[in-house]
Amino acid sequence: MAQKERWYKRFVPFLKEVRAEVKKVTWPSRKEVYSTTIVVIIATFFFGFYLFFMDIIFSWVVSQIKSFFG
């Protein structure tokens, strides 16, 4: 039965592999990051307001149904 290698002996090769993989990544440009961030912020506000108003409408409908039957 082979003894498991200690974690600190595997750590340096792991970091070298991580560095090699990070070099392969295609990083987005500043313009791409800026434009996608703006899209995410706008979509977040849009869906936030949409869900807020849908919640108000459904709450009103439920209260009307409860007052009708209750």
QUINORMO-V201440 format. One record per pair of residues at least 24 apart in sequence whose ideal C-beta (glycine too) atoms are under 10 Angstrom apart, sorted by the first residue. I is the first residue (numbers start at 1). GAP is how many residues later the second one is. If there is no record, write none. Layout:
# QUINORMO-V201440
i:I gap:GAP
i:I gap:GAP
This chain:
# QUINORMO-V201440
none
